[in-house]
Amino acid sequence: MQGSFSELLGQELSPEAEAKLRELLKRKMKGACSALVRVLRALEERYGPAVKDVAHDALMKRTPRPTSELGRPEEDLHGFCDALERGCVGSHRWKRAVDQPDRIAYNFTSCLWAEIFNELDAADIGWWWCEGDEPAVRAYNPQLGFERTKTLMQGHDECDHVFLVEE
């Protein structure tokens, strides 16, 4: 299973140290997420459900930064997934289920975003993070695609991410 801090640091950490670092990261993430949820729920209570729609639309309008130069789609696919893995260290646990030149699939079994937003009873807001996956890969290279049928955020036992080169 990938995603440990040991991978990031290049040295083996004890399970206790891994757990402490993960808990620290979760505590910091939860503080920010909790503030967001409190503000959105208060605005929603005062001004109605349209407030949440406005916030969602604003977040979804953000444009992921494309790579400066498009390469071969197969190379960009692997570059994107390598960067994804580096970005998920500590906050996620995963297994690379498929590793082919034109397709990389993951089984994410742990995600701090899902844990936190579910603990806050705010998976509806946490889902916004999940919605950014496809635009991010397409911004990296428009010839790349994304598929998913399950998410931890929606209560499944895993997220099944598939990144691929489109025909």
N, C-alpha and C positions, 0 to 999 in steps of 0.2 A: 504494500500500500504506500502510495506516495503522498507527500505533503508535510513531511516533518521539518522542524526547524534544523535538524541535523543536516539535511540536504542543503539548506541555505547557507549554513555556517561552514560546511565542509568538515565537520568533526562530529563524532558520535556524542549525543546527549543522553542522559539517563531518561527513562520514562517519566520519572518525577519532574525533571527539569522541563521536558517537553510539555507536560501537563500544566506546570506553573506558567510557562510562557504563553501557552494557548489560553489559559484562564485570564491572564493579564490582557492579552489582545482582545478577548471577548468582552471583558469589562469596559475597555475603552470604546470598542465598537458599540456596545449596548448603550453606553451613555449618549452617544451621538444619535443613535437610532431612536432611543426613548424620547429625546428632545424633539426630534422630527415628528414622531407619532403624536406627542402631546400637543404640539402646535397645530398639526393638521386636524386632529380630532376637535380641538377648541374652535378652530375656524369653521370646521364643518358644522359643529353644534350651533354656532352663532349665525352663519350665513347660508347654511344648507349644503347638500351633497355636491353641488356644482363646484364648490371650492376644491374638493379633492380632484375633480376632473380637470380643473385649471392647472393644479400642481402637477398632475400626471402628464398632461399635454406639454407643459413647460419642460419637464424632465425628458420626455421622449423626443422633443425637438432638438436636444443637444446632438451635435454631429460628432461622432467619434473621429478622431484625427486619423486620416489615411496615412499609409506609409509614404515616404517621400518618393520612392521609386517602386513601381510594380515590377516584380520579378516573374519568373515562371510560376504559375499557380501552385504546382506541387512544392516548390521551394518555399513559397509564401505560406502555404498551409502548414508546413513543418515549423517555419519561423513563428507563425502566429501561435501555434500550440505550445511551442517552447516558452514563449513569453507568457502565455496563459498559465502554464504550470509554475513559472517563477512567481507570478503574481498571486497564486493561490496557496503558496507555502504558508503553513501555520493556520490558515483559516479554513482550509478544506482538506479532505482526505479523498483520494481517488485511486483508481486503477485504470491504466490505459488498456482498454479491451481490444482495440483494433489499431494496428500501426502499419498502414499501407502507404504507398507513394501518393495516392489520391484520396485517402480516407483515414481519419483518425477518430476513434470513438473512445469515450470515457464512461466509467461508472463512478459518479461522485457519491460517496456514502456518508459524507459529513460536510456541512456547510454552516459556518457561523452565522451568515446572514439569515438562513432559514431558521436556525435555532433561536436566534435573537427575536426575529419578527414573529415567530410562532409563540415564543414566551410572552411577548408583548400583546398577543392577540391582534396582530396587525399584519397577517400574511397578505392581505389585500394591498398594503403599501409595500411590503417586502417584495412582492411579485414584480414591482417596477424594476428592481435590480435584475431579475431574471430576463425581463423583456429586452434588456440591452445586449444580450448575447449575440443575437443575429445581426443587428446593425453594426456591432463592433467587428465581426468577422468580415462582413461585406465592405466595410470601410477600409479594412486592411488590404483587401483585393476583391473587387467586384465579381471575380470569377469563382470566389469561394462561397460555399453555402453552409447551412446549419439545419440540423434536425434534432428534435427532442420530443419524447412522448411522456416522460415522467419527471417530476421535480420534487425535491424534499420540501420546498416551500408550500406545495399543494398537498403535502401529507404522504407522498409516496415514500418507499423505502430507499430510493436513490434518484439521482438525476442521470438521465442517459443522454449525454451530449454526443453528437456526431458532427464533425467538421469535415467538409468534403470539397473536392474540386467539381464544379458543375460542368456539365457538357456544354 
